[in-house]
Amino acid sequence: MSRIRARRLALFAPAVIALMAAAAAVARGMVPIESAMPESTIEVPGPLGPLQGTLLVAAPGAPVALIVPGSGPTDRDGNNPLGVKAAPYRLLAQELSRRGISSVRIDKRGMFGSAHAVSDANGATIAGYAADVRTWVAGIRDRTGAPCVWVLGHSEGGLVALAAATQEAGICGLVLISSPGRPVGDVLREQLRSNPANAPVLGEALDAIAALEAGKSVDATTLNPALLPLFHPAVQGFLRHAMAYDPAALIGRYTGPALILQGRRDLQITTADAERLAAAKSDAELVLLDDVNHVLKEVASDDRTANLATYADTDLPLAPAVADTIAGFIGRHTNAR
């Protein structure tokens, strides 16, 4: 994994600068999930080498969900080297298994177990990630015998899921969790403006976003060093490509079932994003969860410090409503087939 790529966590960071500096027992009374539900490694072909993930089978013939990770160096468990240790994807996989849903959670091309899938992780694009999702859908169907696969995208992974679903073959439906409903440039502007710590560099950052949206490059040598993690030359190509997508337009063209799941305590993606997605697809199910943040943990107050602290808390369980809502949605649509 490249050092430069690791910096791109800021794409959906609650405080683009502050998060970089920031650095409950699991399900009371339940049997430890690892002892009851063995996992296995699964691979599918990537462009140059294998793409790798973890398969957790709930039961033979169970519905299968593909968990697509968010931005930056986020691994298959939902952690990253920049201090996020909340493991939301691992916990979600375990909770879905308890509710009768199998899952595959994956490493993105060029990273972790998928490091050899491409020669340069910084060369990734939303289109490339979407192609990988379609490869995963086909591979999972071959491995499990499932007639189709549910695609669950978290944060940037929601945009990837929408891009992948422009070709719907083999996709049962979409679950968009904390997913942007506006173009990336608009999301970044709001994130930057929402954090007072960004005031000294805000104007410079907004100019850089506008330049990238116009298809231009930003001269990193002229930037305040605090902005380099977001606008490093190695990731500007990715940003320009991502900024061309409108998630609402994508979901408006999708004809399958879709669940839009958003926590009200999310510091990174807002309920306005979820509502914009829902407005673009009249038959989508929109669920807003009180006291749930971006890493799918419960947060009882508006205290920003307490919210960010959950990002590094491996032991804090997933908010129960997250898996309950997803399992209910998948169950209803599976039974209706």
Secondary structure, 3 states (H helix, E strand, C coil): CCHHHHHHHHHHCCCCCHHHHCCCCCCCCCCCHHHHCCEEEEEEECCCCEEEEEEECCCCCCCEEEEECCCCCCCCCCCCCCCCCCCHHHHHHHHHHHCCCEEEEECCCCCHHHHHHCCCHHHCCHHHHHHHHHHHHHHHHHHHCCCCEEEEEECHHHHHHHHHCCCCCCEEEEEEECCCCCCHHHHHHHHHHHCHHHHHHHHHHHHHHHHHHCCCCCCHHHCCHHHHHHHCHHHHHHHHHHHCCCHHHHHHHCCCCEEEEEECCCCCCCHHHHHHHHHHCCCCEEEEECCECCCCCECCCCCHHHHHHHHHCCCCCCCHHHHHHHHHHHHHHHHHC
